[in-house]
Amino acid sequence: MSHARGQKVDTAVSKLVFTVVGARGRAFRLKAISRALLGIFFIATGANHFVSPAPYLAIIPPSLPWPGVLVALTGLAEIAGGSGVVFARTRKVAALGLIALLIAVFPANIYAALYGMQLSGRPVASWILWLRLPLQPLLIWWVYNACWKARELPR
């Protein structure tokens, strides 16, 4: 990792810690903690697209071209979105991007539930694939609620 990238990561981590630790007021602290966890979740999930791409490749419908590129792009988008929700200046744009991404990848989850998938040569239990479907709207709700003040929520 280059020195400049290392500094950017250090700055993002410092901002994340300050957001959680330096937050004032219970509601503000809870929202800051929620955003911090949201950021960590999407950064980790996005990084996992590169560390362990097999589960993501397994749910891409065969009709879509360049599955490896799609996995990399969605991983980058998750990392960017997870990083963006930490900073007030980029929070709303990052949230909208994450919501759009969650909507865009939902058909892949439906495909996996309908046609099944295998990991390491073993089929994933059908009930697990179906259980994943309601998680997508919950993630959208989390992004939406963590990234806007209650009076600013777009309706």
N, C-alpha and C positions, 0 to 999 in steps of 0.2 A: 504494500500500500504506500503511495507517495506521501510525502510530508503534508502537502496541502489537503489531500483526502483525509489523512489522519486528524488534522486540525478540524476539518468540517465534522467528522464523526465525534470528536471530543466536544465540539461546540453543541452538537445536537444532543449528546448525552447530558452535558451540563445543563442545557435548557430544559430537558426532560426532568432532571432531578430538581432544578429550581422551581419548575412549574408545580411539582407535587409538594415539595417541602416548603416553598415560599408562599403557597396559596393561603389566602385569608378567608375566613368565613367557612362554615361547614359545607354549604351548597357549592361554593366555589371550589373548595378542596375536593369534594366528591367528583365534580365535573373534571377537575384537573387530573385526578387519579384515573378517572374513566378514559380521558384522552391519552394519558401516559400508557395505560394498559392497551388501548386501541392501537397506538403507535407501535408498541412492542409487538403486539400480535401480528400486525400487517408486515412489519419489517422482518420478523422471524419467518412468517409464512412465505413472504416474497423471496427471502434468502433460500428457503427450503426448495424453491423451484429450481435452483441451481445445484444444490447439494444432493437432492434426491428427486429428480424430475419424473421418475417412473409413475407415481400415482397421478400426476397431472397429465402426463402423456396418455395414460390409460383411459381417461374420461373424454378425450377429444374425439368427437365424431369423425369417422373416416372420410366424410365428405369435405372436411376442412383441410386446406393445404398447409404445408409446413408446420406440422405439430410442434416440432422443437422450437421454432421461432415463436410460435404462439405462447408456448410455456415460458420462454425467456421474456417476452414482452409483458405477459401478465405478472411475472415475478418482479420485473422492474417497476411496473405500475404499482404493485403492492408496496414495494420498498419506498417509492416516491410518495405515495399517499400516506403511508405510515409515518414517514419523516415529516411530511407537510402538516399533519394534524397537530403536531407539537408546537408549531410557531403560529402566533396570532395572525401574522401577515398572510400566511399561506393556508390557514386552517380551512376556510370555507371552500376554496378552490380544490384543495386536497380532498375534502369531504365529498364534494360533488363528483370528483374523479373516482373515488372509491365506490360511491353509490352506483355510478355508471358501470364501473368494472364488475361489481357484484351482479348487476342486472345482465351484463353481457355474458358472463360465464355461467349463469343459471341454466341455459340450455344444455351445457355439458353435464351438469349434475342430473338433469332430467334424462339425458341419454344414458348415463351410467345406471340410473335407477331402472330404466326400461330394458336395457340390453346387458346389464351386468358389467363387471370388470374383474380383472385378475391382477394380483400383485405377487411378484415372485413366483409366478406359475400357479398360484392358488386363487380360487374365486373368492371375492369379497361377499360376505353374507348380504343377501338382498335387503333384509330389514335395515342394515346399516346404511345402504345407499338411499333407501327411502327416507330414513330418519334425517339424512343430511339436507333434504329439500326444505324443511321449515327453518333450518338454521340460516339460510340466506336472507329471508326477510328479517330475522332477528339481528343479523349483522348490519343490515341496512338501517334498522331502527337504532342500533348502538351508534353507528357513525353519525346519523342525523341528530340524535340527542346529545351526543358528546361534543359536537362542534358548533352548536348555536346556542346563544342565550335564549331562555324560554320566551322572552318577548320578541325575539328576532327570528324565531323558527318560521321558515317558509311553510305555508299551508296550502 
